[in-house]
Amino acid sequence: MNLTIVITPDDEMLIAQVLEVPGVITQGRNIKQVMENIQDALELYFLDLTNSE
């Protein structure tokens, strides 16, 4: 599965969102941290989705 991640700089942080999965938004101080956080956010999103079925 390919996902589009948009990373936008803020004052002190980077903000990341996944275009194909509304509501999955996170932040980090650098690219490495923001990518780790987006992976965690996606895992939680899909875990919640499977638990609600």
N, C-alpha and C positions, 0 to 999 in steps of 0.2 A: 504494500500500500504506500503510495506516495502522498505526502501531505505538504502543503505550502505553509511555511512558518514566516511570519513577518515580524522583524525585529526593529523597534523604533527607539531611538535614544530619548531619554528623559533627562531631567537635570542631573541626577546622580546615578540613575539606574538605566538598564535596558528593559524595555517592555516587549514581550513576545506573545503572539497569538497565532492560533492555527486557523486558517481561513475555512477549511472544510469542517471544522468542529466548533461551532459557535459556543462561546462561554469558556473555552480553554484559553486562559490568559495567565501569564506569569511574569516574573521579573527576575533580574539578576544583575550583578555588578560587572560581569564580563560575558563574552560569548559562551565560554565553557559552562559557566554557572547557569546561564539562561537556557542552554540546551539541556542540561541535566534537569532543571526545574520543569521544562516543557515536557520532557519524557515522563517525569513523575506525575504531572498534571494529566497527561493523556492516560496513563495507567489507572489513575483514580477515576477518571471519567468513564473509561470502558468497564472498570470493575463495578462502578455504581450502575451503569447501564445493564450489565448482565445480572446484577442482584435484584434489579427492579422488574425483571421479566418473570 
